[in-house]
Amino acid sequence: MREDIDNLWEAAEVKPMVNQVLCPICNTPSERIHYCQEKGIVREAYSPVAYGEILKNKEIAEMAKKYDASVAQLCNRYDILLNTIVLPKAANPDHRRSNADVDFVISDEDRETLKKRKKIESYGKISVFPVYGEKIEASLPSLEEMLLLNYPKNSYSFLTDNYR
């Protein structure tokens, strides 16, 4: 976090220009965002829907309806309001277009409500990876387990067969 950025800042010949952070509603790393702003580092917000966990939240879905938006659009707009570059993941061309359709304004009251939402405790299968500075409490998965998170079974046997 701050210490990591400072270490890079002091040691790097080329100063960090971009910090890519997980920045969903419920787990907004406000301190990191503000510190990067102070240093002139651009913030990229990846996984605005928290690896899909926010899509399961009924209250956020209701708020999105209020703006005639999808949950993903609400999440993207929220991150834009934090002065971040938003990096939503979408393989479907229609979803990519929809992700960019964020021409609405979230009220100050709703922004505060979103900022103060209960923290997401689990990101599902992806929870084995650290989230902006938190400690890993589980052992890291094997190569095969990591591949299972992102690829259909048996589509990666050429990789795992060579590393057993």
Secondary structure, 3 states (H helix, E strand, C coil): CHHHHHHHHHHCCCCCCEEEEECCCCCCCHHHHHHHHHHCCEEEEECCCHHHCHHHCHHHHHHHHHCCCCHHHHHHHHHHHCCCEEECCCCCHHHHHHHHCCCCCCCHHHHHHHHCCCCCCCCHHHHHCCCCCCCCCCCCCCHHHHHHHHCCCCCCHHHHHHHC
